[in-house]
Amino acid sequence: MRTKPLILDVDDDEAGRYAIGRQLTQAGYDVRGAGTGARGLELASSERPDLILLDIRLPDIDGFEVCKRIRETPSIADTPIIQLSASYIDTLSRAKGLNNGADAYLTEPVEPEILLATVNSLLRMKRAEQRVRRGALQWQATFDAIKDGVALLDVNGEIVQANHAFEEIGGRAMAAALTDDMLPKMRNTLSRCTEEREWNNRMIVLTLDPVLNERSEFEGCVCIASDVTERRMFEQQLRHTAKLESIGVLAGGIAHDFNNLLTGILGNSSLLVDSIPENSPQHEMAREIYEAGESAADLTRQILAYSGKGRFVMDPVDFSAIAIECRAFVRRFIPTGVELVYEVTSGLPQVLADKSQIQQLMMNLIINAAESFREDSKGRVLVRTSTSALGPDFFQPGEENKPGEYVSFEVSDNGSGMDAATQHRIFDPFFTTKFAGRGLGLSAVQGILRGHGGLLRLESSPGVGTTFLVYFPVDTSTPRPAAEAPKPARSDRRATILVVDDEATVRSFARTALRLRGYNVLLAESGPDAIARFTTERENIDAVLLDLTMPGMDGKETFDRLRAMDSAMPVVLSSGFNRSVAEERFRGTGIAGFLGKPYTGNQLVDAMNAAIEAYSLDR
């Protein structure tokens, strides 16, 4: 009599048999091996294994045929078979393997945990089938779905017998509550009835299959209860993620177009502010236009942060230091009755992040927590920084599984808290529980997290309070070299800059700003136009300002064409999108700089000055 289940591994790869055999032996199984299909059939008949692992590619008989012959041999026909293959991984091969009688079809390389789980699952199924065969015929149908809750109901819906899983899901109380209206339907049709119901905050799929006697009369039914709560939650999360992605794409496109318009508004108003005397009424008007443009630019930055396309300048940062810097600013938004408590850890590992975006994230979370208290009420907001080692089990469906060390930032309050419906909506743009919202709020937080590969966890209950925990991966890259000291500018002829942008407002502003600082300016409205201007004026052009996003020939293709004509020409990229994305796309190409939209005249001139100075000294 066997003390351990016996597994037969049929595979012509001796190393593979050894590896699998070692794993299964450690898991408590006896393992025999065969290197050919014929030897596998011989051992299957003589040893009567509890399970067979069967490779498809064998030197004599392929695995499909071996599986078919096993199923045609009565003494071993019910042996569970797992077919494995590194070559036959297409859908038709899978279907062929399963149609020939395989119980599972795995493609190699297969994770050891998956293989072992599949073996354990099939052996459990085999043992269940053996128990069912010893019972009555109706119980074989019942236990075909042994992993779900299964019960036999009589004609009145009373439970005659139920398995353990059925009792765990809800037992008699669930059956009585959920099947009353399903039984009449099944009696009338004498066919399967399936419905999804809610029970104790769980989603249950109930399936009723009629049991008929020899005269086709209704004698009861088999009730199968499947708990699909986690599956429904995952599907809901996927739909929510797709919704956010769609909104993000739309928001990013709108923000990009606004940034083009704001470049003209901010740029030209900054030129007016500089050119009009301060004691003039027009100076104040120009300044108000400029400040309004700055406010609009801040909103587009929030929109881009929400979409995950913000202009991030990634540097190693200390979360505790940033939290302390934000303290003085957020204090003015904290009601007098609310205590703001800081518990920050010194010596935190650095995180590669955009400091300004992290500041925005922290301030949004702290101010949001402070506003959770009713007017004139007392409470407490705790701000905490620390480190956490996140394992594989921490990550949720849809998140990139990257275990390791993370820096965490926590904001918790003992305010009003949120119910489940509110928690589901808080990351929607412009959603607020207050009288009036002030912007993208927590949706911008989510966009910043997406742009940095960060994670968020939320715990909240009405009347108890709320805790937000965000995690950012620790920066494990090598320290960045110190920046070189700026080189002195050369004294030379009046430089010429080629401005390439599909927006007429941007081109007009750039031309005005650069001419005021003594530059010659050439304009191009598209990639082909830029190539044509560069071809005829190449000897006179000292630098190029190139928009990254243009219809037709985009900035990358235009850049490649320009560099093919002059490999040393300094090119400054300009875009309303993410700086880090642009730099990653142009990595190793030697771009002379990046100018994020919207920009002012001074920022434009500084960027072009730096590019030309570096170019002239390297010549």
Number of C-alpha atoms within 10 A of each C-alpha: 3 6 8 12 13 20 25 24 24 30 25 19 14 12 10 12 21 14 11 17 20 14 17 19 14 10 11 12 17 19 22 18 20 21 18 22 26 17 14 25 19 13 17 23 16 11 14 16 20 22 24 25 24 26 28 24 20 19 13 12 14 16 27 23 14 22 26 16 16 22 19 13 12 10 13 20 16 17 21 23 26 24 24 26 20 13 11 16 14 9 9 10 16 20 12 13 25 18 13 18 22 25 15 17 22 19 16 13 9 13 11 13 10 11 18 16 12 17 21 14 12 20 17 14 18 17 11 17 17 13 13 19 12 10 11 9 10 14 18 18 15 22 22 15 15 20 18 18 24 28 28 23 22 16 14 12 18 14 19 10 13 19 17 14 19 24 16 9 19 17 19 16 11 17 20 14 11 18 17 12 10 17 21 12 13 19 18 9 10 18 13 15 17 16 12 15 14 13 15 9 8 14 18 22 16 21 20 23 20 24 20 14 10 6 6 9 12 17 14 24 27 24 25 26 26 20 21 14 15 11 11 13 13 15 13 12 15 14 12 13 13 12 12 20 16 13 16 22 16 14 21 24 18 14 25 23 13 18 25 21 19 25 26 25 22 28 26 24 24 22 19 18 19 14 11 14 12 12 8 9 10 14 18 15 14 21 18 14 19 23 15 14 22 17 12 16 21 12 16 24 25 26 27 28 31 32 27 27 28 28 23 22 14 16 14 18 19 18 29 25 15 15 20 13 12 16 17 10 11 16 16 10 14 19 19 14 13 19 16 19 14 16 12 18 13 12 11 19 19 19 22 18 24 20 19 13 25 19 15 18 21 24 21 19 21 26 19 18 25 25 17 20 23 12 10 10 11 14 20 18 25 17 24 19 23 19 17 15 12 16 12 10 8 11 14 12 11 10 11 11 14 13 14 12 18 23 23 23 22 22 22 23 26 23 25 19 20 20 12 10 8 14 14 11 12 16 20 18 20 15 18 19 11 9 5 9 12 9 15 20 25 21 25 28 26 22 27 27 22 17 24 19 16 19 19 16 10 12 13 21 16 13 12 12 21 21 21 18 17 22 22 23 25 21 18 12 9 6 8 8 6 6 6 6 6 9 10 10 13 11 8 7 7 10 15 21 23 24 24 28 27 19 18 15 17 25 20 15 21 28 19 16 21 20 15 13 11 11 19 17 19 18 20 21 16 22 26 16 15 23 19 13 16 20 12 10 13 17 9 14 19 22 23 27 25 28 29 23 18 19 10 10 15 16 22 19 14 22 24 14 16 21 15 11 13 12 12 16 21 25 24 24 26 24 23 28 25 18 21 19 15 17 16 9 11 15 11 8 12 13 17 21 17 20 21 21 24 26 24 23 25 15 14 19 18 12 18 25 15 18 22 24 18 17 16 14 11 8 6
